[in-house]
Amino acid sequence: MGAAHHRQAIPCRLDISGTEQQVSCLLLEVANTPTISNGLRLAPHVSPSSGELQLVWIEGTGLLSLTADVASLITGKLEEKENVHERPVQRLTIHWDGSPVHIDAEIWPAEHAPDPRGASSAQLEVLAGALTIWLPAGLQ
């Protein structure tokens, strides 16, 4: 979500398989692999073949908290921090204030688009067999 851009936590309501939870996020990520970008370990407990996604959210109060979290991410110790939460999910709905979000390699909405602020939501669900992963011979 776009909290890092604004350097303040964004309130979100999560509906995780029917259970609602209020969180305040500097970062919220739904991952299907342990690393992001150039090998930064954000969700070390997920596997693309697990049948689940890993929800990771970082609570914080602003720029100082974000700076400490980035340092922990770079050193591979992010999951050890008390303000970092993760859990496996198969179905998730995220409700937030409409701040820009990062989806794969894109910021949505684009920077030149009108400000979309207002209630927004996104639904994610793992679908069995929806993704086929090809591995080199000998790997499982």
Secondary structure, DSSP 8 states (H G I E B T S, - for coil): -THHHHTS-EEEEEEETTEEEEEEESEEEEESSSEETTTEES-TT--TTSS-EEEEEE--SSHHHHHHHHHHHHTT-GGGSTTEEEEEESEEEEEE----EEETTEEES-TTS----S-EEEEEE--TTS------TT--
